[in-house]
Amino acid sequence: MLWVRVCLFVYTTALCTLSLVSISNRALPIQHIDKLWHFCAFSILSLLAAYASRNWRQYYSLLAIGFALGIAIELAQANFTNHRLGEWQDQFANSVGLLWVCILAQSNKLPKLVFSP
């Protein structure tokens, strides 16, 4: 379980860093595709949190931190960068990603959680 916590820490650090640096804009020509990336990024964060947690209380605490992290990232993008936009739609996609994995975990759709619903 220690390796999952290390992965969670490394992933969270990378997520924060990549959310604030300038990345070339070679997006697919699909409107709002970035919302899918937000959803996927925070789904992975939630999945790592599920496997790093010892019980539901700890998992819910990590989800709350993930939600706050999403807000903090969007606020930082809006206020401290010239190359990124902080949007409430991004935070919505972040939240849906977090909650989607939580629903999967609660319905026993994730294999071998340390704790059970």
C-alpha positions, 0 to 999 in steps of 0.5 A: 500500500505504500507504493500506492501512496507514493504514486498518489503523491507523485501523481498529485504533484505532477497534476498540480505542476502540469496544470500551471505550466504552459503547454503547447496548444495542440488540442484535438479539433473537438470543442471542450475536449479539455473537459474530458482531460479534466475528468480523466485526470481527476478520475485517476486521482480518485482511483489512486486515493481509493487504493491508498485509503485504509477505510471510507472515512480516509477516502472521503477525506482524500476526495475532499482534498481532491475537490479543494485541490481542483478549486485551488488549481482553477483559482491559481490558473485564473489569477497567477498565469497568463497562459491558462484559464480558470473555469467553473466548467473545469472544476465541474469536470474535476468533481465529476471525475472524483465522484464517478470513481467514488460511485464505482468504489461504493458499488464494488466495481473496483477490484480488491479495495483494502476496505469494503463498502 
